[in-house]
Amino acid sequence: MAATTSSAPSSTSADHEKLWRTSAPQVLAALVRHYGDFDAAEDAVQEALLAASQQWPSDGVPDNPKAWLIRVASRRLIDQKRSERSRAERERLVTRRTPDDELVDAGVDRGRRPFDDSVIVLLQCCHPDLSLPSQIALTLRAVGGLSTGQIAHAFLVPEATIAQRISRAKARLRQLDAPFAPPLPHELPGRVNAVAQVLYLIFTEGHLSTVGGLLYDMSLSEEAIRLTRWLHRRLPRADEITGLLALMLLTDARRAARLAPDGSLIPLAEQDRARWDRRRVTEGIALIESVLATGPVGPYQLQAAIAAVHAEAVRAEDTDWTQIEVLYRMLAELAPSPVLTLNHAVAVAMVRGPEAGLAMIEPLANDKALRRSHRLPAVRAHLLDLAGRASEAQVEYAAAARLATSIPEQRYLGARATGWASRPSA
């Protein structure tokens, strides 16, 4: 195959990874659309990405990377089919239907489609016959481009569990033989809940990467926002999608203020709020205000409302913690979880004092999922710091630093543990 080298000298591994991640869903969509076998197509895409990781760094990035990936993945898929005796008939049909020269361009340069291929893949991954955990895991892999390890960190479960979950999901889709097409209009709302959870997990992973040396993976966050905007346009009366979009925008608005020049994390209370993206703040607040008064309030709307209260405070000390604590209380009734309790405890501490917050999180010491996460010792350390119990706080900060998998978070927590970072103010 001819690969034009257009950017070998200047492109970096980070550029390549971003390109693979953004292209992968569309490459997968092209193959599923053409061959109708999600499982085999997903394997072929992974092989094409592996080939790209080996060739592009030395040969350069092709002029049309997506077409290159589709071409390689198509050939891998055809080779796979030819090697499977039980699928001999299907191979002949595929080969007879389309010559190889046309196969290599499948799915690209066919003009504008009525539906974004990435969204169709997203909706297919959220097929109602799949369990919710399987929907989320499969979508994070196929659409979000996350590794099995990253998904395991997001779920706080072992990597083997996620691998099995993805395998079962692909097998179920193969059994269903679902056509590659958007759901019918009456089917679309039924998939909203799973889609919203998936998009928020993708956004969260991009906004606060759980692994590696970077706090952000902007390609993930931007992709989650783009897909959520699309769903919001398709379902303007789905208030939770509106709330989710508002939550993403209000959270992402703080991005520029969350890192110091040396790459270390800056907590919310210490951020320069002049650096917040006011355009996104304004849009996020307008979105959440448009739905809060219209009907039943859901978890994403409440989280967006909390983010909006933070955004409206000119200074950290102006934050209306009483209102935030009430919103967390409402959220706990709708969607209780250990992580929510941690956040709620911080709000309680700001309203009623750090000892009240510490008492609230004490039962979480026995929570199995949190044992592998840095979140519990990090919050406990913060509350101990607020209470003036510095030596106890340093022990907890050190424990949190050992459990953190993100290097910026490790640095921040490590600095707190050694006393090099400034102490939080009550």
C-alpha positions in Angstrom: 0.0 0.0 0.0 1.2 3.5 -0.6 1.6 5.6 2.5 2.4 9.2 2.0 4.7 10.6 4.6 3.5 14.1 5.4 4.5 14.7 9.0 7.2 12.3 10.1 9.6 14.9 11.3 7.2 17.0 13.4 4.5 14.5 14.7 5.0 13.0 18.1 3.7 9.9 19.8 1.1 12.0 21.6 0.0 13.3 18.2 -0.2 9.8 16.9 -2.2 8.6 19.9 -4.7 11.4 19.6 -5.1 10.7 15.9 -5.7 7.0 16.5 -8.2 7.7 19.2 -10.2 10.2 17.2 -10.1 8.0 14.1 -10.8 4.6 15.7 -14.6 5.0 16.1 -15.0 6.1 12.5 -12.8 3.3 11.2 -14.8 0.9 13.3 -18.0 2.3 12.0 -16.9 1.9 8.4 -16.0 -1.7 8.9 -19.2 -2.5 10.8 -21.3 -0.8 8.2 -19.6 -2.8 5.4 -19.2 -6.2 7.0 -21.8 -6.2 9.8 -19.6 -8.0 12.3 -18.8 -5.8 15.3 -16.6 -8.3 17.0 -14.4 -9.1 14.0 -14.3 -5.4 13.0 -13.2 -4.3 16.5 -10.4 -6.8 16.4 -9.3 -5.7 12.9 -9.3 -2.0 14.0 -7.1 -2.9 17.0 -4.7 -4.7 14.6 -4.7 -1.7 12.3 -3.9 0.6 15.2 -1.0 -1.7 16.2 0.3 -1.5 12.6 0.1 2.3 12.7 1.9 2.4 16.0 4.8 0.5 14.4 4.9 2.2 11.0 3.9 5.8 11.4 6.7 6.8 13.8 9.3 5.8 11.2 7.5 6.2 7.9 5.4 9.3 8.8 1.7 9.9 9.0 -0.2 9.2 5.8 -2.0 12.1 4.1 -5.3 10.5 4.9 -4.8 8.6 8.2 -8.4 7.4 8.5 -8.4 5.9 5.0 -5.0 4.2 5.8 -6.5 2.7 8.9 -9.6 1.5 7.1 -7.5 0.0 4.3 -5.3 -1.9 6.7 -8.2 -3.0 9.0 -10.3 -4.1 5.9 -7.4 -6.3 4.7 -6.9 -7.7 8.2 -10.6 -8.5 8.4 -10.7 -10.2 5.0 -7.6 -12.2 5.9 -9.3 -13.2 9.1 -12.4 -14.3 7.3 -10.5 -16.3 4.8 -8.7 -18.1 7.5 -11.9 -19.2 9.2 -13.3 -22.2 7.6 -16.7 -21.9 9.3 -17.2 -18.5 7.6 -16.1 -19.5 4.1 -19.5 -18.7 2.6 -19.6 -15.2 4.1 -16.1 -14.6 2.8 -17.2 -15.5 -0.7 -20.2 -13.2 -0.5 -18.0 -10.3 0.8 -15.4 -10.8 -1.9 -18.0 -11.1 -4.6 -19.9 -8.1 -3.4 -17.0 -5.6 -3.5 -13.6 -5.7 -5.2 -10.6 -5.1 -2.9 -9.9 -1.7 -4.6 -13.3 -0.5 -3.4 -13.1 -2.2 0.0 -10.1 -0.2 1.0 -12.0 3.1 0.7 -15.2 1.9 2.4 -16.7 4.4 4.8 -14.6 7.4 3.8 -15.0 10.2 1.4 -18.6 9.4 0.7 -19.9 12.8 1.5 -21.9 14.0 4.4 -24.0 11.3 6.2 -27.3 12.1 8.0 -25.8 10.5 11.2 -22.4 10.8 12.6 -20.7 7.3 12.4 -19.3 7.7 15.9 -22.8 8.3 17.3 -24.1 5.3 15.5 -21.3 3.2 17.0 -22.1 4.7 20.4 -25.8 3.9 20.2 -25.0 0.3 19.0 -22.7 -0.2 21.9 -25.6 0.8 24.2 -27.9 -1.8 22.7 -30.7 -2.6 25.3 -29.9 -6.3 25.2 -26.5 -5.6 26.7 -26.1 -5.1 30.5 -25.4 -1.6 31.5 -21.9 -2.4 32.7 -21.2 -4.1 29.4 -22.6 -1.1 27.4 -20.3 1.3 29.3 -17.2 -0.9 29.0 -17.7 -1.6 25.3 -18.3 2.0 24.5 -15.3 3.2 26.4 -13.2 0.8 24.4 -14.8 1.3 20.9 -15.8 5.0 21.0 -13.6 6.4 23.7 -10.5 4.5 22.7 -9.6 3.8 26.3 -7.4 0.8 27.1 -8.8 -2.0 29.2 -6.6 -0.8 32.1 -8.0 2.8 31.9 -11.5 1.5 32.0 -10.7 -0.7 35.0 -9.4 2.4 36.8 -12.6 4.3 35.9 -14.7 1.5 37.3 -12.5 0.7 40.3 -12.5 -3.0 39.3 -9.7 -5.4 38.3 -8.6 -5.3 34.6 -9.6 -8.9 34.0 -13.2 -8.1 34.9 -13.3 -5.4 32.3 -11.7 -7.7 29.7 -14.4 -10.3 30.3 -17.1 -7.7 30.2 -16.0 -6.4 26.8 -15.6 -9.9 25.4 -19.2 -10.9 26.5 -20.6 -7.6 25.1 -19.0 -8.2 21.7 -20.2 -11.8 21.7 -23.8 -10.7 22.5 -23.7 -8.1 19.6 -22.6 -10.9 17.3 -25.5 -13.0 18.4 -27.9 -10.2 17.9 -26.6 -9.4 14.4 -28.0 -5.9 14.8 -27.9 -3.8 11.7 -25.5 -0.9 11.6 -28.1 2.0 11.6 -29.4 4.6 14.0 -32.2 3.3 16.3 -35.7 4.1 15.4 -37.0 7.4 17.0 -39.1 5.6 19.6 -36.0 3.5 20.6 -33.7 6.4 21.1 -34.9 7.7 24.5 -34.5 4.1 26.0 -30.7 4.3 25.3 -30.2 7.7 26.8 -29.4 6.6 30.3 -26.6 4.3 29.3 -25.3 6.7 26.7 -25.2 9.5 29.3 -23.3 7.4 31.8 -20.8 6.4 29.1 -20.2 9.9 27.9 -19.7 11.2 31.4 -17.2 8.4 32.2 -15.3 9.3 29.0 -15.4 13.0 29.9 -14.2 12.2 33.4 -11.3 10.1 32.2 -10.3 12.9 29.8 -10.8 15.6 32.4 -8.8 13.8 35.1 -6.8 11.1 33.6 -6.4 8.2 35.9 -3.0 7.1 34.5 0.1 8.5 33.0 1.9 11.8 33.2 -0.8 14.2 32.1 -3.8 15.4 34.1 -5.8 15.9 30.9 -6.6 14.0 27.8 -8.3 16.8 25.9 -9.2 14.5 23.0 -11.4 12.5 25.3 -13.1 15.5 26.9 -13.7 17.2 23.6 -15.1 14.0 22.0 -17.4 13.5 25.0 -18.7 17.1 24.7 -19.1 16.8 20.9 -21.1 13.7 21.2 -23.2 15.1 24.1 -24.0 18.2 22.0 -25.2 15.9 19.2 -27.5 14.0 21.5 -28.7 17.3 23.0 -29.7 18.5 19.5 -31.4 15.2 18.9 -33.2 15.1 22.2 -33.8 18.7 23.3 -36.4 17.6 25.8 -34.2 15.1 27.5 -33.3 17.2 30.6 -30.6 14.9 31.8 -28.7 15.2 28.6 -29.1 19.0 28.9 -27.8 18.7 32.5 -24.9 16.5 31.4 -23.9 18.9 28.7 -24.0 21.8 31.2 -22.0 19.7 33.7 -19.3 19.0 31.1 -19.1 22.6 30.0 -18.9 24.0 33.6 -16.2 21.5 34.5 -14.2 21.9 31.4 -14.3 25.7 31.8 -11.8 25.4 34.7 -9.3 23.5 32.6 -6.8 26.3 32.0 -6.6 27.1 35.7 -6.2 23.6 37.0 -2.5 23.2 36.3 0.6 25.2 37.4 3.3 25.9 34.9 5.3 23.0 36.3 2.4 20.6 35.6 1.3 20.2 39.2 -2.4 20.2 40.2 -4.1 23.4 41.5 -7.1 22.6 43.7 -10.4 24.5 43.1 -10.0 26.8 46.0 -6.6 28.0 44.8 -7.4 28.5 41.1 -7.1 31.8 39.3 -10.8 32.2 38.4 -9.9 34.9 35.8 -8.5 32.0 33.7 -11.8 30.1 33.7 -13.4 29.9 30.2 -16.3 32.4 30.7 -17.9 31.4 27.4 -18.3 27.9 28.6 -19.4 29.0 32.1 -22.1 31.2 30.6 -23.3 28.5 28.3 -23.3 25.9 31.1 -25.2 28.1 33.5 -27.8 29.0 30.8 -28.3 25.3 30.0 -28.8 24.2 33.6 -31.1 27.1 34.4 -33.2 26.2 31.3 -34.1 22.7 32.7 -34.1 23.0 36.5 -37.5 24.5 36.7 -39.2 22.3 34.1 -39.7 19.0 35.7 -38.1 16.1 37.7 -34.5 16.8 38.5 -31.9 14.1 37.8 -28.4 13.4 39.0 -26.6 15.2 36.1 -28.8 18.3 36.6 -27.9 18.4 40.3 -24.2 18.0 39.6 -24.4 20.8 37.0 -26.2 23.0 39.5 -23.4 22.4 42.0 -20.8 23.3 39.4 -22.8 26.4 38.5 -22.8 27.6 42.2 -19.0 27.2 42.2 -18.8 29.1 38.9 -20.9 32.0 40.2 -18.5 32.7 43.1 -16.1 35.4 42.2 -13.7 34.2 44.9 -13.4 30.8 46.6 -14.4 32.4 49.9 -17.6 33.7 48.2 -18.8 30.1 47.5 -22.4 29.4 48.8 -21.5 26.2 50.5 -24.9 26.0 52.2 -26.6 25.8 48.8 -24.0 23.2 47.6 -24.6 21.1 50.7 -28.4 21.1 50.0 -27.8 20.1 46.4 -25.5 17.2 47.5 -28.1 16.1 49.9 -30.7 15.9 47.1 -28.1 14.1 44.9 -27.5 11.5 47.7 -31.2 10.7 47.7 -31.2 10.1 43.9 -27.9 8.4 43.3 -26.0 7.5 46.5 -22.5 6.2 46.1 -19.2 6.2 48.1 -17.6 8.8 45.8 -20.6 11.1 46.2 -20.4 10.7 50.0 -16.8 11.9 49.8 -17.8 15.0 47.9 -20.8 15.6 50.1 -18.6 15.4 53.2 -16.4 18.2 52.0 -19.5 20.4 51.6 -20.7 19.4 55.1 -17.2 20.3 56.5 -17.4 23.7 54.9 -20.9 24.3 56.5 -20.7 22.5 59.8 -17.0 22.1 60.4 -14.3 19.5 59.4 -15.2 17.1 62.3 -18.7 16.7 60.8 -17.2 15.8 57.5 -14.8 13.3 59.0 -17.6 11.6 60.8 -19.5 11.3 57.6 -16.7 9.5 55.8 -15.7 7.2 58.6 -18.0 4.3 57.5 -16.3 4.4 54.1 -13.1 2.8 55.6 -14.7 -0.6 55.0 -15.8 0.1 51.4 -14.1 -2.5 49.2 -14.0 -0.4 46.0 -12.5 2.6 47.7 -9.6 0.6 49.2 -7.9 0.7 45.8 -8.5 4.4 45.2 -6.6 7.4 46.5 -9.9 9.3 46.9 -10.7 8.3 50.5 -7.3 9.1 52.0 -7.1 12.3 50.0 -10.4 13.6 51.3 -9.7 12.5 54.8 -6.3 14.3 54.6 -8.0 17.5 53.4 -10.5 17.4 56.2 -7.8 16.7 58.8 -5.9 19.6 57.4 -9.0 21.8 57.8 -9.3 20.6 61.4 -5.7 21.6 62.1 -4.5 18.0 62.6 -1.5 18.5 60.3 0.5 15.4 61.3 -2.5 13.1 60.8 -3.2 14.8 57.5 0.3 14.2 56.2 0.0 10.5 56.9 -3.2 10.4 54.8 -1.7 12.5 52.0 1.2 10.1 51.8 -1.2 7.1 51.6 -3.2 8.9 48.9 -0.1 9.6 46.9 0.9 5.9 46.9 -2.5 5.0 45.5 -2.8 7.7 42.9 -2.1 6.6 39.3 -1.9 10.1 37.7 1.5 11.7 38.0 0.2 15.2 38.6 -2.0 13.9 41.4 0.9 12.0 42.9 3.0 15.1 42.9 0.3 17.2 44.4 -0.5 14.7 47.2 3.2 14.0 47.7 3.8 17.7 48.2 1.0 17.9 50.7 2.5 14.9 52.6 5.9 16.5 52.9 4.4 19.9 53.8 5.8 21.7 50.7 2.4 22.7 49.4 0.4 25.4 51.0 -2.2 24.3 53.5 -5.9 24.5 52.7 -7.8 27.3 54.3 -11.0 26.7 56.1 
